[in-house]
Amino acid sequence: MQRDSQIFDLIQKEHQRQLHGLELIASENFVSEQVMQAMGSVLTNKYAEGLPGKRYYGGCEVVDQAEQLAIDRAKELFKVEWVNVQPHSGAQANAAVMLAVLNPGDKILGFDLSHGGHLTHGSPVNFSGKLYQPVFYGVEPETGEIDFNKIREVAGREKPKLIICGASAYSRDWDYKALREAADAVGALLLADISHPAGLIATGLLNDPFEHCHIVTTTTHKTLRGPRGGMIMMRKDFENPFGLKTPKGEVRMMSSLLDGGVFPGTQGGPLEHVIAAKAVAFFEALSPSYKEYTQQVQKNAQMLAKGFVDRGYKLISGGTANHLMLIDLRSKDLTGKLAENTLIKADITINKNMVPFDDKSPFVTSGIRIGSAAVTTRGLKEQDMDRIVDYIDRVLMNHDNDTVITQTRNEINNWMEQFPLFSY
Ligand code: PLP
């Protein structure tokens, strides 16, 4: 077979882009060589509908063991009783949960997308807002933080079937106990989507959602530093409180409903090569060096936040408790779009982001989101964070000066040579 040089040239180009630049997108990270190897392995050839030991295809003896390892390691990492490692992504994990525990038209209460929530938590352009009836809570204008008492009020008024907590751009921790009280008061289930801070939660650096939330979903590729994918977990399996039935009319334990929500509910065959890579990532996350990594992620985020505050930038909620921060650029007379487009010219990758009570569209936005997970994997420490903020500030304050931007890009490219990434 002729080699597809077009695609391999592009992969090479993307590798060079990742090597030369400063990666500050809060949802991204760099996987290890062994995670990459597992993903690019012969396991991609195997169909394995079903669960380990209960498949609809022959020849699954080996992938059964790989998937079981992923399950067992995830259980150990998050101290949970039940896991499904098959969701192809975070969005798929949330879709599977909602299919399993809701009926079309049921009310869901989620965190407003424009305040930091995720599309799959009820946005009208997403399945979650089209199939279910979404209502939202948000942050307080004065503090930029969630008032958990207000969620109780909204839940009492709206009586949702499902309350969703977790976010894509919220830099503070969550009061899962208060959320569970709000859910119990109206007979709702509580789902935590910990896609962003999963690694910090696994290593005990943030509040533990499993104590209080009925169901927890996550992506595996953000702070968890695994392959692109999703997963669903429960610390304790329980009988489904709404008496929801399987398509065959049976009332089952939640684990059984959730398994059915993934397959056959929303997916076909699991991606066994990705599941093997998830197992490798969990193996790495169970090592002591991973906790050092997540501690460094948190310290680096705090130093980045301090650097921005010192230079007069407005951070939503004034700082960060996790790996990310949301910056309102209105006081600097800049839009998120201009900032994103200018920073990329200096090989600094961030993303534009709506800020709470934004007066601009999602295509323009008033803010940017910045995260420390990827640069920390690269080996950057607290003392390097001020230098990053300095570069960002220099480029933003000179957004119409190509000489300054090019000079900064050269400095960054030279600096990054001191932090080689995996060779892959
Ligand atoms: N949930 C949250 C909170 C997220 O931030 C994201 C992704 O950014 C997702 C779900 C969706 O994950 P994926 O892109 O893997 O579908």
Boltz pocket constraint, residues with backbone or C-beta under 6 A from the ligand:
constraints:
  - pocket:
      binder: B
      contacts: [[A, 27], [A, 88], [A, 89], [A, 90], [A, 91], [A, 92], [A, 117], [A, 118], [A, 120], [A, 166], [A, 167], [A, 168], [A, 193], [A, 194], [A, 195], [A, 196], [A, 219], [A, 229], [A, 230]]
      max_distance: 6.0
